[in-house]
Amino acid sequence: MDKWLYIDWQAIFVPSISILELFIRGSLVYLALFAVLRFLPSRQMGTLGITDLLVVVLFAEAAQNAMASHYTSITEGGILVGTVIFWSYFLNWLGYKLPKFQRFLNPPPLLLVKNGQMISRHLDKALITEDELMSKLRQQGVEFLTEVKFAYMESDGGISIITSATND
């Protein structure tokens, strides 16, 4: 039989390392990356910026070998994908069942504006400039800061605004 017609079915489907090791490697890398990303500030305010994309791509590249050493089979890839899906679902489920854990998964809203006044230390904490905040306010139809009763940075990086009832 010609060599180019030969298919090594065992190499395609049989894992070269143990399934338990794959699960442990995938779990450790997922949880470590989750912890790092959880505590990074939501700098881009609800959008995926170029630096965020770079972080994701570089994390994926760096994590590849840590998760699976040098895997070659489809089964190993499937186990790693399944591990990542498992942890993602499990953490969301845990947050749904345990409200205290949900606060760990998603940080509470950060008050940026109160009664028309910016809270500088919160802007600094979120790495948001005054110009960036004003840009987000204008995008939501707010012309003047004095119109804002409260503005919060939500856990997803978006800005929610509560305007004053009277704008005379």
C-alpha positions in Angstrom: 0.0 0.0 0.0 1.3 3.5 -0.8 2.5 5.5 2.1 0.3 8.5 1.2 -2.8 6.4 1.4 -2.0 5.1 4.8 -4.0 6.6 7.7 -2.8 6.1 11.3 -6.3 5.9 12.9 -4.8 5.2 16.3 -2.8 8.5 16.2 -5.9 10.3 15.2 -8.2 9.0 18.0 -6.2 7.5 20.8 -4.8 10.0 23.3 -1.0 9.9 23.8 -1.3 11.1 27.4 -3.8 10.1 30.0 -7.3 11.6 30.0 -7.0 12.5 33.7 -3.7 14.4 33.0 -5.4 16.2 30.1 -8.3 17.2 32.4 -6.0 18.4 35.2 -3.8 20.4 32.8 -6.8 22.0 31.1 -8.4 22.8 34.5 -5.3 24.4 35.9 -4.7 26.5 32.8 -8.4 27.6 32.6 -8.6 28.5 36.2 -5.3 30.4 36.2 -6.3 32.4 33.1 -9.7 33.0 34.6 -8.1 34.4 37.7 -5.8 36.7 35.7 -8.6 38.0 33.5 -11.0 38.5 36.4 -8.7 41.0 38.1 -7.6 42.9 35.0 -9.5 46.3 34.7 -12.2 46.5 32.0 -10.2 49.1 30.2 -12.1 49.1 27.0 -15.5 49.7 28.6 -17.6 46.9 27.0 -15.7 46.5 23.7 -13.0 44.2 22.7 -10.0 46.4 22.0 -6.8 45.5 20.3 -4.9 44.9 23.5 -7.7 42.6 24.8 -7.5 40.6 21.5 -3.8 40.4 21.8 -4.1 39.1 25.4 -6.5 36.4 24.3 -4.4 35.3 21.4 -1.2 35.2 23.4 -2.9 33.4 26.3 -4.1 30.8 23.9 -0.7 30.3 22.4 1.0 30.2 25.8 -1.6 27.9 27.3 -1.6 25.4 24.4 1.5 23.4 25.5 0.7 23.9 29.2 -2.7 22.3 28.7 -1.7 19.3 26.6 2.0 19.0 26.4 2.3 17.9 22.7 -1.0 16.4 21.9 -1.8 15.1 18.4 -5.1 13.2 18.5 -8.5 14.6 17.9 -9.6 13.0 21.1 -7.1 15.0 23.2 -8.3 18.2 21.5 -11.9 17.2 22.3 -11.1 16.5 25.9 -9.4 19.9 26.3 -12.3 21.7 24.7 -14.7 19.8 26.9 -12.7 20.7 30.0 -12.8 24.4 29.1 -16.6 24.1 28.5 -17.0 22.2 31.7 -15.3 24.9 33.8 -17.1 27.7 32.1 -20.5 26.1 32.7 -19.6 25.0 36.2 -18.5 28.5 37.3 -21.6 30.1 35.8 -23.8 27.5 37.5 -22.0 28.0 40.8 -22.5 31.8 40.5 -26.2 31.2 39.8 -26.6 28.9 42.9 -24.4 30.9 45.2 -24.9 34.7 45.1 -21.7 35.3 47.1 -19.7 33.4 44.4 -21.4 35.4 41.7 -19.9 38.6 43.2 -16.5 37.0 42.8 -17.2 36.0 39.2 -18.5 39.4 38.2 -17.3 42.5 40.1 -20.0 44.8 41.4 -20.7 48.0 39.4 -18.3 50.8 40.0 -19.8 54.2 40.6 -18.2 56.7 38.2 -20.5 59.7 38.5 -22.7 60.8 41.4 -25.1 63.8 41.1 -23.2 65.2 38.1 -19.7 64.9 39.8 -17.1 62.5 38.5 -15.5 60.3 41.1 -11.8 60.6 40.2 -10.5 57.7 42.3 -13.0 55.3 40.7 -12.0 56.6 37.2 -8.4 55.9 38.1 -9.2 52.5 39.4 -11.0 51.6 36.1 -8.2 53.3 34.0 -10.8 55.6 32.4 -10.0 59.2 31.5 -12.5 61.9 31.8 -12.6 62.3 28.0 -13.4 58.6 27.6 -16.2 58.8 30.1 -17.6 61.9 28.4 -17.4 60.1 25.1 -19.5 57.2 26.4 -22.0 59.6 28.0 -22.4 61.4 24.6 -22.9 58.1 22.8 -25.8 57.5 25.1 -27.4 60.9 24.5 -26.1 62.7 27.5 -24.7 66.2 26.6 -23.8 67.5 30.0 -22.3 65.8 33.1 -24.9 67.7 35.2 -27.6 65.6 33.6 -26.2 62.4 35.2 -27.5 61.3 38.5 -25.5 58.1 38.5 -23.1 56.4 36.0 -21.7 53.0 36.7 -19.1 50.8 35.0 -20.8 47.4 34.9 -18.9 44.1 35.3 -18.9 43.6 31.5 -17.1 47.0 31.1 -20.2 48.8 29.8 -21.4 52.1 31.2 -25.0 52.4 32.6 -26.4 55.9 33.1 -29.2 57.1 35.3 -30.1 60.7 34.4 -31.8 63.3 36.6 -35.5 63.4 36.3 -35.6 67.2 35.7 -33.4 68.7 33.1 -34.6 72.4 32.9 
